[in-house]
Amino acid sequence: MRIEKLIRAKKFFLTDGGLETYMIFKKGHDLPCFSAAVLLETEKGRRDLTDYFETYLDLARASGRGFLLDAPTWRAGLAWAGPLGKSVSEILEINKRAVDFVLALRDRHETEDLPILVNGLVGPAGDAYAPDGQLSPEDAFLVHAPQLHALGRAGVDLISALTLTHSGEAIGIARAAREIDVPAVIAFTLETDGRLPSGQTLGDAIAEVDAATGESPLYYMINCAHPDHFSGIFDNDAAWTRRIGGLRSNASRMSHAELDATDTLDDGDPADLGRLNAELVRLLPNIRAVGGCCGTDHRHVGCIARCDHPS
């Protein structure tokens, strides 16, 4: 299986940075509902997506790492069909088109020294910055399974559910991924106190999801939070800490509420973010993928690419 390249890699794979913030603030695109999937609908959008990902592929190649190539489907689930003005069949077709787009990129760039895995992104059914309700595992399964099936049929190597705010939605997504036998990564977003927006601790959330799914997630990830918000929460003796396999940090130290209220981009300090990620990589022994989230770009990920586990 292609996923073995990630599991057995001696170095962590790179991811890209904050796709949506980059396209809005740096390239001037309007992304309704913060959905990068709409970029596939125009020639300029497809060209900017290609240039964007090829920049990161060059970084991965130069640093001797593999790359997780994301289909831009984070806001392309059924819950977002209505807000995006799409029918159910149209939103599922968008997922296929997005995977086809990144599969073509992989075909052009993958080499023996640059392994590339196609990663289907899934996002929360609600607002990750201001969750207005929590889904039961059963409801989350029903909401997310159609998108996961579409991504699986299109040929993704794995599925990553990003910026999840509570364990119930994570359980439903993990069960849906298990149903189609596609490895799943569960990524929680954390507030400035290191807890999920639901108030649950990260350790408790991971333990709950693992217990409910037979430990089916490939690993867990933290994304859309600055390292300062969560660097002190880990317990090296706890099983849940060893389940952390990915990091995609925000550039900004702002809270989610502050980020939601601002109309300017806070891109932080790329070198400082690289240093903080290096400290986390040394702390967390099972890291498999590292990159950026909101406000980050190739500068931040370039600094992150230079960190690794101590030899």
C-alpha positions as CSV (number, residue, x, y, z in Angstrom):
1,M,0.0,0.0,0.0
2,R,1.2,3.5,-0.8
3,I,0.4,4.6,2.8
4,E,3.4,2.4,4.0
5,K,5.6,5.1,2.5
6,L,4.4,7.5,5.2
7,I,4.3,4.9,8.1
8,R,7.8,3.7,7.4
9,A,9.5,7.0,6.4
10,K,12.6,7.9,8.3
11,K,11.7,11.6,8.0
12,F,8.3,13.2,8.4
13,F,6.4,14.2,5.3
14,L,5.8,17.8,4.6
15,T,2.4,19.3,4.0
16,D,1.5,22.7,2.5
17,G,0.6,25.7,4.5
18,G,-2.6,27.8,4.9
19,L,-4.1,27.4,1.5
20,E,-7.2,29.4,2.1
21,T,-5.5,32.4,3.8
22,Y,-2.8,32.4,1.1
23,M,-5.3,32.4,-1.8
24,I,-7.4,35.2,-0.1
25,F,-4.8,37.5,1.2
26,K,-1.9,36.9,-1.2
27,K,-3.7,36.0,-4.5
28,G,-6.9,38.0,-4.1
29,H,-9.3,35.2,-4.6
30,D,-12.8,35.3,-3.1
31,L,-13.5,32.0,-1.4
32,P,-17.1,31.7,-0.4
33,C,-17.5,29.7,2.9
34,F,-13.7,29.6,2.9
35,S,-13.9,26.8,0.3
36,A,-10.7,26.4,-1.8
37,A,-12.7,23.9,-3.9
38,V,-14.1,26.8,-5.9
39,L,-10.6,27.5,-7.3
40,L,-11.1,24.5,-9.6
41,E,-13.9,26.3,-11.4
42,T,-11.7,28.9,-13.2
43,E,-8.5,28.8,-15.2
44,K,-6.8,31.3,-12.9
45,G,-7.8,29.3,-9.8
46,R,-6.4,26.1,-11.3
47,R,-3.2,27.9,-12.3
48,D,-2.8,29.4,-8.9
49,L,-3.4,26.1,-7.2
50,T,-0.8,24.4,-9.4
51,D,1.8,27.1,-8.7
52,Y,1.0,26.9,-5.0
53,F,1.5,23.2,-4.7
54,E,4.5,23.1,-6.9
55,T,6.2,25.5,-4.6
56,Y,5.7,23.1,-1.7
57,L,6.7,20.1,-3.8
58,D,10.0,21.8,-4.5
59,L,10.5,22.3,-0.8
60,A,9.9,18.6,-0.1
61,R,12.2,17.6,-2.8
62,A,15.0,19.9,-1.6
63,S,14.6,18.7,2.0
64,G,14.6,15.0,1.0
65,R,11.1,14.4,2.3
66,G,7.9,13.0,1.0
67,F,4.8,15.2,0.6
68,L,1.2,15.0,1.5
69,L,-0.7,16.5,-1.4
70,D,-4.1,17.8,-0.2
71,A,-7.2,17.7,-2.4
72,P,-8.8,21.1,-1.7
73,T,-12.0,19.6,-0.3
74,W,-12.0,20.8,3.3
75,R,-15.1,22.8,2.7
76,A,-16.7,20.5,0.1
77,G,-18.8,18.2,2.3
78,L,-22.6,17.8,2.2
79,A,-23.1,20.3,5.0
80,W,-21.6,23.0,2.7
81,A,-23.5,22.2,-0.5
82,G,-26.3,24.6,0.3
83,P,-24.2,27.5,1.4
84,L,-22.1,27.1,-1.7
85,G,-25.2,27.0,-3.9
86,K,-24.5,23.4,-5.0
87,S,-26.7,20.3,-5.2
88,V,-25.6,17.1,-3.5
89,S,-24.5,15.6,-6.8
90,E,-22.6,18.7,-7.7
91,I,-20.7,18.8,-4.4
92,L,-19.8,15.2,-4.7
93,E,-18.6,15.7,-8.3
94,I,-16.4,18.6,-7.0
95,N,-14.6,16.1,-4.7
96,K,-13.9,13.8,-7.6
97,R,-12.6,16.8,-9.7
98,A,-10.4,17.9,-6.8
99,V,-8.8,14.5,-6.4
100,D,-8.3,14.2,-10.2
101,F,-6.5,17.5,-10.1
102,V,-4.0,16.5,-7.4
103,L,-3.6,13.0,-8.9
104,A,-2.4,14.7,-12.1
105,L,0.0,16.8,-10.1
106,R,1.4,13.7,-8.4
107,D,1.8,11.9,-11.8
108,R,3.9,14.9,-13.0
109,H,6.1,15.2,-9.9
110,E,6.5,12.0,-8.0
111,T,9.9,10.3,-8.1
112,E,11.6,7.6,-6.0
113,D,13.1,10.4,-3.9
114,L,9.9,12.4,-3.7
115,P,7.0,10.1,-2.6
116,I,3.7,11.8,-2.8
117,L,0.5,10.7,-1.1
118,V,-2.9,12.1,-2.1
119,N,-4.8,13.3,0.9
120,G,-8.6,13.9,0.8
121,L,-9.5,16.7,3.2
122,V,-12.7,16.7,5.3
123,G,-13.8,19.6,7.5
124,P,-16.3,20.0,10.2
125,A,-20.0,20.4,9.3
126,G,-20.1,23.6,11.3
127,D,-17.8,26.6,12.0
128,A,-14.5,25.4,13.4
129,Y,-13.9,28.8,15.0
130,A,-17.3,29.2,16.5
131,P,-19.0,25.8,16.8
132,D,-22.7,26.2,17.4
133,G,-23.5,22.6,18.1
134,Q,-22.0,19.2,18.5
135,L,-22.9,16.2,16.4
136,S,-23.4,12.7,17.7
137,P,-21.2,10.0,16.2
138,E,-24.3,8.7,14.4
139,D,-25.3,12.1,12.9
140,A,-21.6,12.8,12.0
141,F,-21.4,9.5,10.1
142,L,-24.5,10.3,8.1
143,V,-23.3,13.9,7.3
144,H,-19.7,12.9,6.3
145,A,-20.0,9.4,4.8
146,P,-21.1,10.6,1.3
147,Q,-18.0,12.8,0.9
148,L,-15.7,10.1,2.3
149,H,-17.1,7.6,-0.2
150,A,-16.6,10.1,-3.0
151,L,-13.0,10.7,-2.0
152,G,-12.3,7.0,-1.7
153,R,-13.8,6.2,-5.1
154,A,-11.7,9.0,-6.6
155,G,-8.5,7.3,-5.4
156,V,-7.1,9.1,-2.3
157,D,-4.4,7.4,-0.3
158,L,-5.7,8.7,3.0
159,I,-8.3,11.0,4.4
160,S,-7.6,13.8,6.9
161,A,-10.4,15.4,8.9
162,L,-9.1,18.9,9.9
163,T,-10.1,21.5,12.5
164,L,-12.5,19.2,14.4
165,T,-14.0,20.7,17.5
166,H,-15.4,17.8,19.4
167,S,-15.1,14.0,19.7
168,G,-18.5,13.0,18.4
169,E,-17.8,14.3,14.9
170,A,-14.4,12.7,14.9
171,I,-15.9,9.3,15.8
172,G,-18.4,9.5,13.0
173,I,-15.8,10.4,10.5
174,A,-13.4,7.7,11.7
175,R,-16.2,5.1,11.4
176,A,-17.1,6.3,7.8
177,A,-13.4,6.0,6.8
178,R,-13.2,2.5,8.3
179,E,-16.3,1.5,6.3
180,I,-14.5,2.2,3.0
181,D,-11.1,0.9,4.3
182,V,-9.2,4.2,3.8
183,P,-6.7,5.3,6.5
184,A,-8.0,8.3,8.4
185,V,-6.2,11.1,10.3
186,I,-8.2,12.9,12.9
187,A,-7.0,16.5,13.5
188,F,-8.4,18.6,16.4
189,T,-8.1,22.3,16.6
190,L,-7.3,23.7,20.1
191,E,-8.0,27.0,21.9
192,T,-5.4,29.1,23.6
193,D,-5.8,26.9,26.8
194,G,-4.9,23.8,24.9
195,R,-8.4,22.3,25.0
196,L,-10.8,21.6,22.2
197,P,-13.5,24.2,21.5
198,S,-15.9,21.8,23.2
199,G,-13.8,22.2,26.4
200,Q,-12.6,18.6,26.4
201,T,-8.9,17.9,26.8
202,L,-7.0,16.6,23.8
203,G,-6.0,13.4,25.8
204,D,-9.6,12.7,26.7
205,A,-10.8,13.3,23.1
206,I,-8.2,10.9,21.6
207,A,-9.0,8.3,24.2
208,E,-12.7,8.6,23.5
209,V,-12.3,8.3,19.7
210,D,-9.9,5.4,20.0
211,A,-12.2,3.5,22.4
212,A,-15.2,4.1,20.1
213,T,-13.5,3.1,16.9
214,G,-11.1,0.3,17.9
215,E,-8.1,2.8,17.5
216,S,-8.9,3.0,13.8
217,P,-7.4,6.4,13.1
218,L,-4.0,6.2,11.6
219,Y,-2.8,8.9,13.9
220,Y,-4.1,12.2,15.4
221,M,-3.0,15.7,14.5
222,I,-3.2,19.2,15.9
223,N,-4.0,21.9,13.4
224,C,-5.1,25.5,13.3
225,A,-3.5,26.5,16.6
226,H,-0.2,28.2,17.4
227,P,2.4,26.0,19.2
228,D,2.3,28.3,22.2
229,H,-1.4,27.2,22.8
230,F,-0.6,23.5,23.2
231,S,3.1,22.9,23.7
232,G,2.7,22.4,27.4
233,I,-0.1,19.8,27.4
234,F,1.7,16.6,26.5
235,D,2.4,13.8,28.9
236,N,5.3,11.7,27.6
237,D,4.1,8.7,29.7
238,A,0.5,8.8,28.3
239,A,-0.6,6.6,25.5
240,W,-2.5,9.4,23.8
241,T,0.7,11.5,23.4
242,R,2.2,8.7,21.3
243,R,-0.8,8.8,19.1
244,I,0.1,12.3,17.9
245,G,1.5,12.0,14.4
246,G,0.9,15.3,12.8
247,L,1.2,19.1,13.3
248,R,-0.1,21.9,11.2
249,S,0.3,25.1,13.2
250,N,-1.1,28.6,12.7
251,A,1.4,31.4,12.1
252,S,-0.5,33.7,14.5
253,R,-0.7,33.6,18.3
254,M,-4.2,35.1,18.1
255,S,-7.1,33.2,19.5
256,H,-9.7,31.8,17.1
257,A,-12.1,34.6,18.1
258,E,-9.5,37.2,17.3
259,L,-8.6,35.6,14.0
260,D,-12.3,35.4,13.1
261,A,-12.7,39.1,13.7
262,T,-9.7,40.4,11.8
263,D,-9.6,41.4,8.1
264,T,-5.8,41.4,7.9
265,L,-3.4,38.5,7.7
266,D,-1.1,37.9,10.7
267,D,1.7,35.8,9.3
268,G,3.8,35.8,12.4
269,D,7.5,34.9,12.3
270,P,8.4,32.0,10.0
271,A,11.8,31.3,11.7
272,D,10.2,31.3,15.2
273,L,7.5,28.9,14.0
274,G,10.1,26.6,12.6
275,R,12.0,26.7,15.9
276,L,8.8,25.9,17.9
277,N,7.9,23.1,15.6
278,A,11.4,21.6,16.0
279,E,10.9,21.6,19.7
280,L,7.6,19.7,19.3
281,V,9.1,17.2,16.9
282,R,11.8,16.4,19.5
283,L,9.0,16.0,22.1
284,L,6.7,13.8,20.1
285,P,8.3,10.6,18.9
286,N,5.7,9.5,16.4
287,I,5.4,12.5,14.2
288,R,4.7,11.6,10.5
289,A,3.6,14.8,8.9
290,V,4.3,18.5,9.6
291,G,3.3,21.7,7.8
292,G,1.3,24.8,8.3
293,C,-2.2,26.1,8.7
294,C,-3.8,29.6,8.7
295,G,-1.4,32.4,7.9
296,T,1.5,30.2,6.9
297,D,3.1,29.9,3.5
298,H,6.2,28.5,1.9
299,R,8.4,30.6,4.1
300,H,7.1,29.0,7.3
301,V,7.0,25.5,5.9
302,G,10.6,26.0,4.6
303,C,11.7,26.7,8.1
304,I,9.7,23.7,9.5
305,A,11.3,21.4,6.9
306,R,14.7,21.9,8.5
307,C,13.6,20.4,11.8
308,D,13.6,16.7,12.6
309,H,13.9,14.1,15.3
310,P,17.3,14.1,17.0
311,S,19.7,11.4,15.6
